[in-house]
Amino acid sequence: MQKKTGNKFLDIKDIRIGIVGATGAVGEVALEILESNSHPIENIIAIASPRSEGKKINYSNKYLIVKSFHENMLDFLDVLIISATSAVSRELSTIAKAKGILVIDDGSTFRMDDKVPLVVPEVNAYDIDWHKGIISTPNCTTTPLVMVIDSLRTLGTVIRVNVSTYQAVTGTGSLAKRELINQTKAMIDDNHYEVEVYPHPIGFNLLPHVDEFFSNGYTKEEMKMVNESKKILHDDSINISATCVRVPVRVSHSESVQIEFSNDVKIHEVLKNLNAYKGIEVFDKVDSNHYPTPLNSSGQDSVFVGRVRKDISLSNGISLWLSCDNLRKGASLNALQILNEVKKRDPERFNR
Ligand SMILES: NC(=O)c1ccc[n+]([C@@H]2O[C@H](COP(=O)([O-])OP(=O)(O)OC[C@H]3O[C@@H](n4cnc5c(N)ncnc54)[C@H](OP(=O)(O)O)[C@@H]3O)[C@@H](O)[C@H]2O)c1
């Protein structure tokens, strides 16, 4: 599959961006995207915890020097993109909002807040119009799912979605990536290994457990998929059930999705809609073993969809498989696309 990164279309070079969490899994990729979009280094502040103060990050043959947050930075910045912890999101967004600085938050803190739009630009860019200073990006499993559902809504009413996820360790952050690599090496060499990030080893294993368990037997991650999807799609009537599984993959989440419609849908129409939808690429030639995988979707911007077929257990259902880079479209790219959309909708906002 040819490498395709569509972020060149971002028209945000003049915007002064603070990347909070610049040393983390999501923040690092946000900087990579900005670099490939030729965003001037002078228009970026790389922010992390005091532990990382002074750390150098390669950027366009120069260095960004990591700083810990200080309120004075807001005098220079137009936007804070926060990819850190909930506590950081809460504290910094309050300070930024008071100074009229836009916040785009990658974490879960504001996602279900009625006063905060939760946005995937391809699906609900219009929700940006009612933001009050904070815009949230969805969970990295929700984003590709809602794009696929939205692309098919003209074919009939979607009444039920059943999804199982296969989630990469970078969904938990950079520490989990290290743990996967260390455990895998140690297991191959029959050496001792530490188990720190997850309750069980992730090397050569699968964990049907992403985030904490709720009393209804689902996990927090699974309920995020249910509730965030309804909010983004503005449809409380869709019945969604999710089973989220952590897998020993570095980057890119995959999902096995069954969608039930109120009426019959034809597979050629499904493929036509998926193909026509911005941000989705159909990669589905099973005769030549072509279908999305975490390896071929990582480092790419699109949601890749394959294995599209009639679901033989349902009268009006389809099954499909998708893979999507959790650090790009699942997080940082979506945040930067939101910023691009804010500028498009409100060009005056960033005039100075
Ligand atoms: N990973 C994903 O696939 C994904 C997808 C969607 C959304 N998200 C969300 O994005 C956020 C970041 O996730 P991640 O995977 O990038 O985590 P991560 O790899 O653990 O990185 C966390 C980042 O937060 C920084 N940080 C911690 N405390 C801070 C403080 N007091 N002030 C400023 N920065 C601070 C860390 O800086 P230090 O290096 O200095 O500690 C680091 O840069 C989370 O809210 C997560 O839910 C992640």
The ligand as a MOL file (V3000), in Angstrom:
LIG
                    3D

  0  0  0     0  0            999 V3000
M  V30 BEGIN CTAB
M  V30 COUNTS 48 52 0 0 0
M  V30 BEGIN ATOM
M  V30 1 N -2.2120 7.1140 22.5910 0
M  V30 2 C -3.3100 7.1650 21.8540 0
M  V30 3 O -3.5160 6.3830 20.9080 0
M  V30 4 C -4.3440 8.2130 22.1530 0
M  V30 5 C -5.4070 8.3660 21.2690 0
M  V30 6 C -6.3890 9.3120 21.5550 0
M  V30 7 C -6.2480 10.0920 22.6780 0
M  V30 8 N -5.1820 9.9010 23.5140 0 CHG=1
M  V30 9 C -5.0860 10.7700 24.7000 0
M  V30 10 O -3.9380 11.6070 24.5420 0
M  V30 11 C -3.3620 11.8760 25.8160 0
M  V30 12 C -1.8710 11.5460 25.7800 0
M  V30 13 O -1.7000 10.1870 25.4780 0
M  V30 14 P -0.2890 9.5640 25.1030 0
M  V30 15 O -0.5980 8.2060 24.6380 0
M  V30 16 O 0.4970 10.4770 24.2410 0 CHG=-1
M  V30 17 O 0.4000 9.4940 26.5720 0
M  V30 18 P 1.9700 9.4290 26.9450 0
M  V30 19 O 2.7600 8.7980 25.8670 0
M  V30 20 O 1.9940 8.8100 28.2910 0
M  V30 21 O 2.4060 10.9660 27.0420 0
M  V30 22 C 1.9300 11.8130 28.0670 0
M  V30 23 C 2.4730 13.2120 27.8340 0
M  V30 24 O 1.8990 14.0830 28.8240 0
M  V30 25 C 2.9810 14.8620 29.3640 0
M  V30 26 N 2.6770 15.3390 30.7080 0
M  V30 27 C 2.5180 14.6220 31.8460 0
M  V30 28 N 2.3240 15.4550 32.8940 0
M  V30 29 C 2.4060 16.7200 32.4200 0
M  V30 30 C 2.3210 18.0140 33.0000 0
M  V30 31 N 2.1100 18.1770 34.3060 0
M  V30 32 N 2.4290 19.1010 32.1960 0
M  V30 33 C 2.6180 18.9590 30.8620 0
M  V30 34 N 2.7400 17.7580 30.2480 0
M  V30 35 C 2.6180 16.6580 31.0210 0
M  V30 36 C 4.1470 13.9090 29.3700 0
M  V30 37 O 5.3630 14.6300 29.5520 0
M  V30 38 P 6.6710 13.9230 30.1820 0
M  V30 39 O 7.3100 13.1360 29.0650 0
M  V30 40 O 7.5010 15.0670 30.6090 0
M  V30 41 O 6.2120 13.0510 31.3160 0
M  V30 42 C 3.9940 13.3010 27.9740 0
M  V30 43 O 4.5030 14.1970 27.0170 0
M  V30 44 C -4.1790 11.0720 26.8330 0
M  V30 45 O -5.1540 11.9050 27.3850 0
M  V30 46 C -4.8290 9.9990 25.9920 0
M  V30 47 O -6.0500 9.5740 26.5470 0
M  V30 48 C -4.2280 8.9960 23.2830 0
M  V30 END ATOM
M  V30 BEGIN BOND
M  V30 1 1 1 2
M  V30 2 2 2 3
M  V30 3 1 2 4
M  V30 4 1 4 5
M  V30 5 2 4 48
M  V30 6 2 5 6
M  V30 7 1 6 7
M  V30 8 2 7 8
M  V30 9 1 8 9
M  V30 10 1 8 48
M  V30 11 1 9 10
M  V30 12 1 9 46
M  V30 13 1 10 11
M  V30 14 1 11 12
M  V30 15 1 11 44
M  V30 16 1 12 13
M  V30 17 1 13 14
M  V30 18 2 14 15
M  V30 19 1 14 16
M  V30 20 1 14 17
M  V30 21 1 17 18
M  V30 22 2 18 19
M  V30 23 1 18 20
M  V30 24 1 18 21
M  V30 25 1 21 22
M  V30 26 1 22 23
M  V30 27 1 23 24
M  V30 28 1 23 42
M  V30 29 1 24 25
M  V30 30 1 25 26
M  V30 31 1 25 36
M  V30 32 1 26 27
M  V30 33 1 26 35
M  V30 34 2 27 28
M  V30 35 1 28 29
M  V30 36 1 29 30
M  V30 37 2 29 35
M  V30 38 1 30 31
M  V30 39 2 30 32
M  V30 40 1 32 33
M  V30 41 2 33 34
M  V30 42 1 34 35
M  V30 43 1 36 37
M  V30 44 1 36 42
M  V30 45 1 37 38
M  V30 46 2 38 39
M  V30 47 1 38 40
M  V30 48 1 38 41
M  V30 49 1 42 43
M  V30 50 1 44 45
M  V30 51 1 44 46
M  V30 52 1 46 47
M  V30 END BOND
M  V30 END CTAB
M  END
